[in-house]
């Protein structure tokens, strides 16, 4: 029976029509960046301290600089032996007294110049932020006792990712890729605009949760859609470049955030372009693979002819017989039990869930750990994104020559080892720590790109979207716990999170070797084909072995 891959070889595996569709989907991939990592800028925590009534007037009278004002009027606290200006406490004194000394104003409130006797209180009158723009932290005062609300904001996004990955994956396999994609775009765009106008913290979190529910599911649905109507020889390239578009989105986000430092305007700037993606209704076709799997052969044939016409090719009459295989006619709807019902698919599901978890924890964790050290947030974010481009180039040059498993395992081992080196190298060897950190970021980026590619290649067509989205839901679990891993463990030892990342990454490097090699194989259409992927590999190795043995000269 003629397969879709056979047809694509005749009408174009990745010709003009597919390239246009791929380009517009890459725009969607880049637009997902502000939701996934936008917290870096939306939730930026500027330097801050308590607002003390009367201090501003005193500072103006004395002609203090900002540094002098902080030094004279704010209490100090020690953290790990270092002295810092307190951000959550202020002196409980009356700064409106007219005879305060400009060189030592606290002298009027001390006994024998002992500042420890001056009473302290919380920031009852709010905070002052050393930031020319605004963030959700500075607007809603998400600091000190309310600092946990920033964690809740980001956790709600990942909770939305988790729920949406499963529910939207099921919808896309049941009702089609294109319809599901358009619905997620519309809901994401509307909720993003509403978030920019949220009157308070509660409504802001609700709208962000809604964005999380639809945005990641839409991104992965776009990934599935593009891989299903390009040919076998281009499938891995479009999968990697689709994720490179996400990296481009990182660079664009850093530039927009630099130009637009106010969070509400930034939210609008990164959300409004999403409305243009509704034009996909006219630009993109439904997946012909999905239509064939649903016994919609006539509709699939129309789309195939549309692709052929766009590529200026003609579909041979002998290839117009599009009948689903026997198992597909019996089972059209995806089921969660299908992910664990058979032994090989069950093994694939469990390993892929762990490797999605690992990719998320290391990718987000390394970014967060880098942020602990401070620095220029825009340049740090920009430079860290640049490291991801070599990762994509290495994958494109190796996975079709070597295969998927070994580059994937090496990338995990590189990321884990780099984390361990970064943790153990002393601070005076700064160049080595930076080099190791860059290698770790590059390694885990390769893992992220690889798991997206291989995940889609290991499931049959009717189960593919659900399989990818369910497995990738572990990525969201990782995103929920990563802030706690980074910040809580860093309180014990600054490098302890990196040691944990190293262990997690090294284990994953061994597990991915247990998956079958998918290099050069057509996408499985049925459960039986997916179950036999590892057997085909062993059978091929056996044939090669027997051929070599049979060519040996016979003994005299």
Secondary structure, DSSP 8 states (H G I E B T S, - for coil): ---HHHHHHHH-SS-HHHHHHHHHHHHHHHHTHHHHHTHHHHT---EEEE--TTHHHHHHHHT--HHHHHHHHS-EEEETTEEEE-SSEEE-S-TT-TT--SS-GGGGG-BTTBGGGS-EEE-TT-EEEE-SSB-HHHHHT-SGGGTHHHHHHHHHHHHHHHHHHHHHHHHHHHH-HHHHHHHHHHHHHHHHHHHHT-SSHHHHHHHHHHHHHHHHHHHHHHHHHHHHSS-HHHHHHHHHHHHHHHHHHHHHHHHHHHH--BHHHHHHHHHGGGGGGGGHHHH----HHHHHHTT-HHHHHHHHHHHHHHTT----GGG------HHHHH--S--GGGGTSSHHHHHHHHHHHHHHHHHHHHHHHHHHHHHHT---HHHHHHHHHHHHHHHHHHHHHHTTTT-SHHHHHHHHHHHHHHHHHHHHS-TT-HHHHHHHHHHHHHHHHHHHHHHHHHHHHSS-HHHHHHHHHHHHHHHHHHHHHHHHHHHHHHHH-TTHHHHHHHHHHHHHHHHGGGS---TT-----SHHHHHTHHHHHHHHHHHHHHHHHHTS----
